[in-house]
Amino acid sequence: MLEALYYKTIDRREQLQNYFKNIKREIIAEEIEKKYNQYDYKQEKQSKIFASVDGSFNKKKYMACFIYALSSQTIISKPNEGIIKESAAAEINQISTIQAGNIDRILSRYMDILELKSTIDTLKKHPEIDYMLLDGSIGGKLSNLRLDNRKIEQYINLLIGLSRTITSENLEKDEINLSIDAITKKDEIINKIKKENPLNTLNIDKLENSLINYYSGLEELTCIAYLLENYKEKIICVSKTSSTTKLYNKKIPDAALLEYYSKKTFYTDATPEEHGPIRLFYQNDIRQKIPVKFPILDNELRKLNYTTTFTRFKYNKNVIKIELPYKVDNNKLKEILNELNTSNIEGYPYILEKAHDEVVIKQKDMDTIINRIEINEKTGRDML
């Protein structure tokens, strides 16, 4: 350890220890209990058909580009039948290191698109599925979605027009093509833009990355809208970590507050969110809300109702956040939570853990991919 960090560790130890001690002192039980319901989940035999999806990405940086790998996988759990794998998808490609500052955001969006298409494909093939579990939050994904239209304003309408074929040419079909249009149709998209703007071909070449990144955002929005229009009542979003403060409006996340409050099993009241996606920001220590507007499918995406709750399925296990992309009351929420509880092992849905294990791309997997492609280029860190 660096010597300066060692001395700073000693200097900060008491301060940081006191921070965690003071969290418990600031918890006001009466405020927590207004929306808190202690509840004993009774583990019963699984009677519903659950499915789950997860995705993964990894990358290796070279001086000229990143080589990246993407994957998604759904699995299905039927009572007394074990686990079935379904709708696997993958992609390996390169992105210029010019986009190094945005690489994780780009790959995360690509991964989301693969996950969404795998999910839709599985639900089409298996209408008997009762619940499809997604890792994370659709509402949060929509609220945090950023589409950068700087420098490409004159091409936005054309990109929107091209994106309208995503549903008709793929998602509405019985057999979905589990690929990312922004990758596989990249040349086609750019050539169509050039055809409409023959005098600007050089400028379009320079803006290619921005155009394709924007198109990938439209592709993600299209997939989300299609999924929720057709299957929203089968969707359960599960978040292992959550930084939202909407329930109690404290300085620490609601999940952390509930974690410190009690080790018992519980659920919080069904909390409806009818305002559509919003972004939060603080001005003069006052929380402000800005409604999110989307370049496509705005009415469809903004009229959605969400219900959220926090719960702990097993004593002293982690608090998790559940989001349903539709409105329910406490009675229906409790019914869904009890059904979800039958898929739990150690307080978390086993089928989500299994999906993650099936799809995660580890560093050793990237090394194997690189070796098989036989790439021996410089990374820029070769001398370290």
N, C-alpha and C positions, 0 to 999 in steps of 0.2 A: 504493500500500500504506500502511496506517496506520503512523505513525512507530513506535509501540510494538512492532508486529509486526516491523518491519524490524530493530530492535535485538535483539529476542528471537530472530530468525532467526540473527543472528551469534552470539548467546550459545549457542544449541543446536546449531549446525552440527556441531561436532566430536563431541559426545555422540551424535547420531543417526548420523553416519557410522561411529563405533566400534561401535554396536549391530549394524549389518549386517556389519561386518568380524568381529565376535566370533561370529556365527552359525556360520561355517565352522569356527572353531577348536573349537567345542563338538561338532561332528559326530564320532561314533565309528564308524569304518568297519566294525568287527567287528559292531556291533549292527545297522547297516543291512543288511549282507549276509546276515544270518540269514534274512531274508524277501525278499531282493532277487535277481532273476534277470536278468542282462544278456541281452538277446535281440535279434537282428537280424531285424526284420520285412522280409519280402520282398514288395514290392508286386506283386500279381497282379491279373489281370483280374477284375472283379466277377462273381461267379457266383450270388450270393444276391439275393433281392428285399428291399430295405430300404424302410422307411417311417419317417417322423419327424413329430413334432408340436411346435408351439410356440404360445404365446399372448402377448398383450400387453394392456396397459391404459394409459390416460392420462386426465387430468382437468383441468378448469379450475374454479377456485374463484370463486364469487360470494358476496355477503353472506348470501344465504338458503340456498344449496345449492351442491353440486358438480355440474357436468355431466361425465359420464364416458363413455368409450368402451372397449369390450372386443372382442377378436377372438381367434380360434384358427384354425389351418389345419394340415392334414396334407398331406404330399407323399409320393409313392411313386417309387422309383427301381428300374426293372427293367433287367437287363442288355441292352444294345443297343437300348433303347427310350426312353431319356431320362427326363425328370421329368414326373410326372402330379400335378396338384393334386386334392385330395379333401377332403370334409367341412369346408368353411369355415363358420364361425359368427361372429356379431357381436351386440353389444348396445349401445344408447345409452340412458342414463336419467339420473336425478338422485338424489342423496342429500343430505339436510339437513346443513348445516354443524354441527349439534349433534353429529354423529358424526366431526368433524374429527380427533379423536385416534386413531380406529381406521380412517380411510378407506383407507389403503394395505393394511391387513390384510384389510378387507372386499373390496376390489377384487381383491386377490391370490387370495383364495378363489374369487371368482366366475370369475376367469380360469382357475384350476385346474379348476373344474367344466366349463367349456367345453372345455378341453384334453382332459379325461378322456372326455367324451362324443364329441368328434371322434375320439379314438383308438379307442374302442369301435366307433363307426360305421364307420370305415375297416376295422378288422379283421373286422367282420361282412361287409362288402361284398367284401373281398379276402382270402379264406382262404389264397390262395397266398403271402401275405407271410411271409417267413422271420423278419425281425426288425423290431420297432418301436422306434425310438430316442426316448427321453424326455429332455428337458433337466432335470437335477436328480436328486433322490433320493426315491423313494417311501418308503423307510424313514425318511429324515430328515423327510419331510413328515408322516408319522404320528407320529413322536416329538415333533415341534414343534407338533402341532395342539392348539389351545386352544379349549375350548367353555365359555363363561362362563354358568353357570346361576344366578348370583346374581339374586335378585328374581323369578325365573320358575320356581322349583322346583315349584310346584303345577301347572304346565302342561307339564312335561317329558314325562311319559308320553303325553300327548295328541300332542305334537309327534313323538315316536317312532312312535306309531301312524300318524300321517299320512305319515311318511317311508317307511313300509313299502310304500307303493304306487309308489314311484319305480321300482323294478325291474320290477314286473309291468306297469305302465302305460306304460313307455317302454323301459328298457334291454333287456328281453327281446324286444322287437319287432324285426322285420327292418329297419324304417325308424325310426331314432331321431330324436326331436325335439331338435334342437341348440339348446336354450335352457336357462335357469337357472330351475328351479321356484321358488326363493326370490324371484325377480323376477316371473315371468309368473303365478304362482299366489299371489302375496302376499295379495291381497284374499280369495281363496278360503280360504287357510289361516287368516287372522285371523277371518273370519266363522264358520268351523267351531269355532274356539276359543270365540268368543262364544256360539255356539249351545249348547255344552256348559257354559258358565258365564254364563248370562244375567244374573246379579246382579253380575257383575264387568266389565261392558262398558267402563266408564270406565277402570278399572285396566288392562284389556287394551290400550286405545288408548294409554295412557302407556307401556306396555311393548312396543309394536309393534316397535321397532327391535331390542330384545334378543331377542324371539321369532323374528324373521326371521333375525337373525344366527346364532342357535343352529340353526335349521332348515337354513341353508345349510351348516353344519358336518356335519349328518347327511347332507345330500345329497352332499357330497364323500366322506364315508366310504363311503356306499353305492356310489358310482361306483368308488372304489378297490377295494373288495371284489369287485365284479362283474368288473372288469378282470382282477384277479389270479386269481380263481377260474377264469376261462375262457381266459385268454391269457398267463399268467405266463411260460411258457417262450419266448414271442416278445419279451418286454420286455427292453430294455437301457437302463439309466439312465446318462446321461453327465453328469458335473459338471465344468465348466471351473474352478470354484473349490471348494475344500473346506477347512473349518476343523476337521475331525475329528482326534483325536489317538489313536485306538484302537490303531493299528498299533504305534507306537513309544513312546507315552506321554511325549512331551517337551513342552517349554513352547511350542513352535511347531507348527503343523499338520504332519501327515505329508506332505502334498503339498509344503509349503515345504522340509521337511527333504530330501526326495528331489530337489527342484529344485536345492538347493545341493550335494548330494552328487556328482552327475554329470550330464553333458550327454548321455550315451549313451542309446540306446533300451533299454527294460527292461520288466518287469512284476513286481509283487510277488505272493507266494504267495496263492492263493485263500484268503480269510479268511472262514470261516463265522460267521454271527451267528444263533444259534438261540434267543435269549432273547425275541424279539419286540421291539416298540418300547420304548425306555427314554428317560428324561430323565436328564441328568447334572447334578449340582450339586456344589459344593465346600464342605466344612465342615471348618474347621481345616486347610486345605490338603490334605485327603484327598478324593479323588473318590468320590462316592456315586452309586448308580444307583437310580432309581425306575421300576418297570414302569409303562407307560402303560395305563390301562384306558379302554375306549371304551363309550359309552352304548348303542351298537348294534353287532352283528356282532363282539363282542369276541373270541369264540373263533376266528372265521375270521381276523381280523386279527392276533391274537397268536400263532397257530400257524405263521405264515409263517417260512420260513428265507431268509436272504439270503446272498449271496456278494459280497464287495467285493475290488477290486484297484486299485492305482494303476499307470499305464503311461505311457510316452512312445513314440509311434509313429514319430517322426522326430527325428533328432539335433538337440539344442538347442531343440526346440520345447517347449511347455508340458506339464507333467505333468497328466494328467486322471484323474479317479476314475471307475471303472466299477462299477455295482451291478447284480446279477442277483437278482430276487426268488425265487430257488430255490437249492438247494445244488449245487455242482459241485466237482470236484477240479481239480488243476493241469492235467491233460491236456485235459479238456473246456474249461477256461478258455482255454488256449492256442489251441485250435481256434476258439473264438468270437472271440478277439482277432484272430487271423489273418484271419478272415472280415470282421470290422469294419475291419481295416486296408485292405481293398480299396476302401472307400468314403472313404478319407481324402485330403484335400488339405492339405498343410502341417501334418500331425499332428493334424487334427481332422476328424470326419465332415462331409463337404461337405453332406450332406443335412440336417443340423441347422442349418448356416449358412443354407442355402437356405430352410428353413422360417422361420427368424427374419427373413430379409429380406422374405419374403412377408407376414408378419403384423405386424411392428412398427408401432405407432402413434406417429408422430413429432409434435412440437409443431405443425408446419405442417399436419398432418392434422387435429389438434384445432381449429386456427384455421379451417380450411375447414369443418369440421362446425359450429362455432359460427356462422360467417357464413351458412351455408345454413339453419340453424334461425332465424336472424335474432334473436339474443339481444343486447340492448343494455343489460343491467343493470349496476349498480355492483358492483365487486369488493371495495371497501374499501381498495384501494391506488391508487385513481385519482389521488390528489394527488401521488404519488411520481414 
